[in-house]
Amino acid sequence: MSIALVTLLITVGLLALIMSGIPVVFSLLFITVVGIYAFATPASLFTIPVTTFITLIKDYYLAVSTFIFMAAILQFSGVASGLYDMFHKWMGGLRGGLAMATVGVSTILAAATGSASTATVGMGMVAYPEMRNRGYNKVLAIGSILTGGILGPLIPPSIPMIILASLGAISIGKLFISGIIPGLLTAALYITYIGVTCWLHPGAGPALPPDERASWKEKYLSLKEVILPIVLIFLVLGFIYLGVCTPSEAGGIGALGAMGCAAVKRNLNWKNLKDATMTTLRINAMIFWVVIGGGCFSAMLGIIGVNHFIIDTLTGLEVDRWVILGMMLFIVFVMGMFIDPTPITIICIPIFMPIVIALGFDPLWFGLIFTIDLLIGFLTPPFGVALFYFKGVGHADVSMWDIYKASISPTIILMITWFICIIFPQVGMWLPSKMIK
């Protein structure tokens, strides 16, 4: 049987299993076992336990657990509500000010947690009712929360970036830092969009009445709410940027810092600590099962020769290298509409990264635009994960159709950032180039 037909059978089989509703990890492992048995030799099945062991002992995956724990602690710490209160006081007097505040809070939470769920769920619970009570347009309110949520995996620390860097053999620290400017750019673009929308349509986001606005004394006193998050961000990102510690070590420092934030807010108790630990265990187990399944699947592709076939086929095409890059990014975008970012990364990066290097593109730059591409799919109907994070908050007045409509503007803004990073690579690559080795 030709390698082209084998590749087609494996691709169709995997897609059929995933689309049938079977969990991605079991789909990957099933195709791995069947593929090795059918197209290699039964003895090659020993690759599965060996690959599993090698995958689990990689030290940089320690950062996954610690950053998840840090985000879980911050969910109950009270930092999010304190930040929102501060931004509420400073920006409530502007048209669209509460929506802008939501994006601002989410930007800080993204840099402190790296989690899409923390900002989406937190702001969904705190900011959405406040905006609706103040007469904000429903789509604008939801859109600001969705925008804040997708900043989590883009502004470091970022779980998808850790997995991507480990599979693509690039620096986790540099990939982290490369996401800072694009993340801030996305936040700034959406805040600008809110401002323009509310200027053209004042009813979409009315300003607070003068008698309800905070005094200057209250505004200045509220600034204390930003101290803890800024200290935590410096501990994590500052130490990585300055070369003081590795991302794995920074994750441990960040987890301890998050516990300190919760303690200062008087929300660190045994119940919250237990809930955060169990949340970490559940999410960590899910991610590592997918990592194991993806590692075994990639090993199977290597044994059979599918990897080399795809790489040789794409690099041998008589087309411009940008066309090939566009094809790869389009595949990621389509997959993102149906599958969680982690399995997409695990399936695609081992195949795509050698092609990227062979075509002469910077692997670090590709890692950044790949991450942004994942997040575009993260927002895109019908099954964009961020959409269901917000739906899960449970607001009675919000339908799935409302969330679909609200996702349009954040998707367009993120695509603008994506194209800017493609056309002007230094937007993402300048800051990593200045890192202390």
C-alpha positions in Angstrom: 0.0 0.0 0.0 1.4 3.4 -0.9 2.3 5.9 1.8 -0.1 8.4 0.3 -3.0 6.0 0.8 -1.9 5.2 4.3 -1.7 8.9 5.1 -5.3 9.4 3.8 -6.6 6.4 5.8 -5.0 7.6 9.0 -6.4 11.2 8.5 -9.9 10.1 7.6 -9.9 7.6 10.5 -8.8 10.1 13.1 -11.3 12.7 11.9 -14.1 10.2 11.8 -13.4 9.1 15.4 -13.2 12.7 16.7 -16.3 13.8 14.9 -18.2 10.8 16.3 -17.8 12.2 19.8 -15.0 9.9 21.0 -12.6 11.9 23.2 -9.6 13.1 21.3 -7.1 11.2 23.5 -8.8 7.9 22.9 -9.1 8.6 19.2 -5.4 9.3 19.0 -4.4 6.2 20.9 -6.8 4.0 19.0 -5.4 5.2 15.6 -1.9 4.8 17.0 -2.4 1.1 17.9 -4.2 0.2 14.7 -1.8 2.2 12.6 1.3 0.5 14.0 -0.3 -3.0 13.9 -1.6 -2.6 10.4 1.2 -0.6 8.7 4.4 -1.5 10.7 5.1 -4.5 12.8 3.5 -5.7 16.1 6.9 -5.4 17.8 6.7 -1.6 17.2 3.8 -1.4 19.7 6.6 -1.2 22.4 7.0 2.4 21.1 3.8 3.4 23.0 5.0 2.8 26.6 8.5 4.1 25.7 7.0 7.3 24.2 4.7 7.7 27.2 7.6 7.5 29.7 9.8 9.8 27.7 6.9 12.4 27.4 6.1 12.3 31.2 9.7 12.9 32.4 10.3 16.1 30.4 10.9 18.7 33.1 9.4 21.7 31.2 5.9 20.1 31.7 6.3 21.1 35.3 5.3 24.6 34.3 1.9 23.3 33.1 1.0 22.1 36.5 2.2 25.1 38.4 0.6 27.7 36.1 -2.7 25.8 36.2 -2.5 25.9 40.0 -1.7 29.6 40.0 -4.8 30.3 37.8 -7.0 28.1 40.0 -5.8 30.0 43.2 -6.5 33.4 41.6 -10.0 32.4 40.6 -11.1 32.5 44.2 -8.5 35.1 45.5 -10.7 38.1 44.9 -8.1 39.8 42.7 -10.4 39.9 39.7 -13.3 41.7 41.5 -10.9 44.1 43.1 -9.4 45.0 39.8 -12.8 45.5 38.2 -13.8 47.8 41.0 -10.7 49.9 40.4 -11.2 50.1 36.7 -14.9 50.8 37.3 -14.1 53.8 39.3 -11.6 55.2 36.8 -13.4 54.4 33.5 -17.1 54.3 34.5 -17.5 58.0 33.4 -16.6 57.2 29.8 -18.9 55.9 27.1 -18.2 52.2 27.0 -16.0 52.6 30.1 -17.2 49.5 31.8 -16.5 47.4 28.6 -13.1 49.0 28.4 -12.5 48.2 32.1 -13.4 44.6 31.4 -10.7 44.3 28.7 -8.3 46.1 31.0 -8.9 43.7 33.9 -8.7 40.7 31.6 -5.3 41.9 30.3 -3.9 42.0 33.8 -5.5 38.6 34.7 -4.0 37.2 31.5 -0.5 38.2 32.5 -1.1 36.9 36.0 -2.7 33.5 35.1 -2.3 32.6 31.4 -5.8 31.1 31.6 -8.7 31.8 29.2 -11.2 30.4 31.6 -10.2 32.6 34.5 -10.9 35.9 32.7 -13.9 34.6 30.8 -15.7 33.1 33.7 -14.6 35.8 36.2 -15.6 38.7 34.1 -18.7 36.8 33.0 -19.8 36.7 36.6 -18.7 40.1 37.8 -18.7 42.5 34.7 -21.6 41.2 32.6 -24.4 41.9 35.2 -23.0 45.3 35.9 -22.8 46.3 32.2 -26.4 45.0 31.5 -27.7 46.8 34.6 -26.1 50.0 33.2 -27.9 49.6 29.9 -25.0 48.2 27.8 -25.7 46.5 24.6 -25.7 42.7 25.1 -23.4 41.9 22.2 -20.9 44.6 23.2 -20.8 43.4 26.8 -20.3 39.7 25.8 -17.7 40.7 23.1 -15.5 42.6 25.7 -15.5 39.5 27.9 -14.7 37.1 25.1 -11.8 39.4 24.0 -10.4 39.4 27.5 -10.7 35.6 27.7 -8.6 35.0 24.6 -5.8 37.2 25.9 -5.0 34.5 28.6 -3.3 32.0 26.2 -1.6 34.9 24.3 -0.1 37.0 27.0 2.2 34.7 29.1 2.2 32.5 31.0 0.4 30.3 28.5 -0.3 26.6 28.7 -0.6 26.2 24.8 2.7 28.0 24.4 4.5 25.6 26.8 3.2 22.6 24.9 4.0 24.2 21.5 7.6 25.1 22.6 8.3 21.7 23.9 7.1 19.9 20.8 8.7 22.5 18.4 12.1 22.5 20.3 12.0 26.3 20.7 12.6 28.4 23.8 9.6 28.5 26.1 10.8 31.8 27.7 11.2 33.5 24.3 7.9 32.3 23.0 6.3 33.6 26.2 7.8 37.0 25.8 6.9 37.1 22.1 3.2 37.1 23.0 3.3 40.3 25.2 3.2 43.0 22.5 0.6 41.2 20.3 -1.5 40.6 23.4 -1.4 44.3 24.4 -2.0 45.3 20.8 -5.2 43.1 20.7 -6.4 44.7 24.0 -5.7 48.2 22.7 -7.4 47.6 19.4 -10.6 46.3 21.1 -10.7 49.1 23.6 -10.4 51.5 20.6 -13.2 49.6 18.9 -15.4 50.0 22.0 -14.7 53.7 22.1 -15.5 54.3 18.5 -18.7 52.1 18.7 -20.0 54.0 21.8 -19.1 57.3 20.2 -21.2 56.5 17.1 -23.9 54.8 19.1 -24.0 56.3 22.7 -26.8 53.9 23.7 -24.5 50.9 23.2 -22.4 51.7 26.3 -23.7 54.7 28.3 -21.5 56.5 30.8 -22.3 56.5 34.5 -24.4 59.4 35.6 -22.3 62.2 37.2 -23.7 61.5 40.7 -22.6 57.8 40.5 -19.0 58.5 39.5 -16.2 58.0 42.0 -14.4 61.0 43.5 -10.7 61.5 42.8 -10.0 60.3 46.4 -11.9 57.1 45.8 -10.1 56.6 42.5 -6.6 57.0 44.0 -7.5 54.8 46.9 -8.7 52.1 44.5 -5.2 51.9 42.9 -4.1 49.6 45.7 -6.0 46.8 44.0 -3.5 46.7 41.2 -0.5 46.2 43.4 -0.8 42.5 44.0 -1.3 41.5 40.3 1.6 43.7 39.2 3.9 42.2 41.8 2.8 38.7 40.7 3.3 39.5 37.0 6.8 40.8 37.7 7.6 37.7 39.7 6.6 35.5 36.8 7.4 37.4 33.6 10.1 39.7 35.0 12.2 36.8 36.3 11.9 34.9 33.0 12.8 38.1 30.9 15.7 38.9 33.2 17.0 35.3 33.0 16.7 34.8 36.8 14.8 31.6 36.4 13.3 29.1 33.9 9.6 29.1 33.0 9.2 26.0 35.1 10.8 27.7 38.2 8.7 30.8 37.5 5.6 28.7 37.6 6.4 27.6 41.1 7.1 31.2 42.2 3.9 32.3 40.6 1.9 29.6 42.3 3.3 30.7 45.7 2.7 34.3 44.8 -0.9 33.5 43.9 -1.4 31.9 47.3 0.1 35.1 48.8 -2.5 37.2 46.9 -5.3 35.0 48.2 -4.0 35.3 51.8 -3.8 39.1 51.6 -7.4 39.1 50.3 -8.3 36.8 53.2 -9.6 34.1 50.8 -7.0 31.5 51.4 -8.7 28.8 53.4 -8.8 25.0 53.3 -11.9 24.8 51.2 -10.6 27.1 48.5 -7.2 25.4 48.6 -8.8 22.0 48.2 -11.0 23.2 45.3 -8.0 24.8 43.6 -6.0 21.6 44.0 -8.7 19.4 42.7 -9.2 21.7 39.7 -5.5 21.6 39.0 -5.5 17.8 39.2 -8.5 17.5 36.8 -7.1 19.9 34.2 -3.6 18.6 34.5 -4.8 15.0 34.0 -6.8 16.0 30.9 -3.8 17.8 29.4 -1.3 15.1 30.1 -3.6 12.4 28.6 -3.8 14.4 25.5 0.0 15.0 25.5 0.5 11.2 25.9 -1.9 10.5 23.1 -0.4 13.1 20.8 3.2 11.9 21.5 2.3 8.3 20.7 0.4 9.4 17.6 3.4 11.4 16.4 5.7 8.4 17.1 3.4 6.2 15.0 3.5 8.7 12.1 7.3 8.6 12.3 7.5 4.8 12.3 5.2 4.5 9.3 6.8 7.3 7.4 3.8 9.6 7.2 5.8 12.6 8.7 8.4 12.4 6.0 5.8 11.9 3.3 3.9 15.1 4.3 7.1 17.1 4.7 8.6 16.0 1.4 5.2 16.6 -0.4 4.7 20.2 0.9 8.3 21.3 0.6 8.4 19.9 -2.9 5.4 21.9 -4.2 6.2 24.3 -7.0 4.6 27.2 -5.2 5.8 30.1 -3.1 6.6 29.2 0.5 4.0 31.7 1.7 1.3 29.6 0.0 2.5 26.5 1.9 2.5 28.5 5.2 -1.0 29.7 4.4 -2.2 26.1 3.8 -0.8 25.0 7.2 -2.4 28.0 9.0 -5.8 27.4 7.3 -5.7 23.7 8.5 -5.1 25.0 12.1 -7.9 27.5 11.8 -10.5 24.9 10.6 -9.4 22.4 13.3 -9.8 25.2 15.9 -13.5 25.5 15.1 -14.0 21.9 16.3 -11.2 20.8 18.6 -9.5 22.1 21.7 -6.1 23.9 21.1 -4.1 21.4 23.0 -4.7 18.4 20.7 -4.3 20.6 17.6 -0.9 21.7 18.8 0.1 18.1 19.6 -1.0 16.8 16.2 0.2 19.6 14.0 3.5 21.0 15.5 5.6 17.8 15.0 4.6 17.8 11.3 4.6 21.5 10.6 7.7 22.7 12.4 10.2 20.7 10.2 8.4 22.2 7.1 8.6 25.7 8.6 12.4 25.3 9.1 12.9 23.7 5.6 11.1 26.7 4.1 13.4 29.2 5.9 10.9 30.7 8.4 11.8 31.6 12.0 10.4 28.8 14.2 9.8 31.2 17.1 7.8 33.6 14.8 5.8 30.6 13.5 5.1 29.5 17.1 3.6 33.0 17.8 1.4 33.1 14.7 0.4 29.5 15.2 -0.8 30.4 18.8 -2.8 33.4 17.5 -4.3 31.1 14.8 -5.3 28.7 17.5 -7.1 31.5 19.4 -9.0 32.6 16.3 -10.4 29.1 16.1 -10.9 29.3 19.9 -13.4 32.1 19.2 -15.0 30.8 16.0 -18.4 29.0 15.9 -19.8 26.4 16.0 -17.6 24.9 18.7 -15.1 27.6 19.7 -14.2 26.7 23.3 -14.2 30.3 24.6 -17.9 30.6 23.6 -18.9 27.7 25.8 -16.8 29.1 28.7 -19.1 32.1 28.7 -22.3 30.1 28.1 -21.3 28.0 31.1 -21.6 31.0 33.4 -25.3 30.6 33.1 -26.9 34.0 32.4 -30.6 33.4 31.7 -30.8 36.3 29.2 -27.9 35.0 27.0 -28.6 32.5 24.2 -25.9 30.7 22.1 -26.9 32.9 19.2 -26.1 36.0 21.3 -22.6 34.6 22.0 -22.1 33.8 18.3 -22.9 37.3 17.3 -20.7 38.8 20.0 -17.7 36.6 18.8 -17.5 38.4 15.5 -15.8 41.6 16.6 -13.2 39.9 18.8 -12.4 37.5 16.0 -11.9 40.4 13.5 -9.7 42.2 16.0 -7.6 39.1 16.7 -7.2 38.5 12.9 -5.9 42.1 12.5 -3.3 41.4 15.2 -2.5 38.1 13.4 -1.9 39.8 10.1 0.2 42.5 11.7 2.4 39.9 13.2 2.7 38.1 9.9 3.5 41.2 7.8 5.7 42.8 10.5 7.4 40.0 12.4 9.3 42.4 14.7 6.0 43.2 16.5 6.4 39.8 18.2 10.1 39.2 17.8 11.6 42.5 19.1 11.0 41.9 22.8 12.4 38.3 22.8 15.6 39.6 21.0 16.2 41.9 24.0 16.0 39.2 26.7 18.9 38.6 29.0 20.4 35.2 28.2 
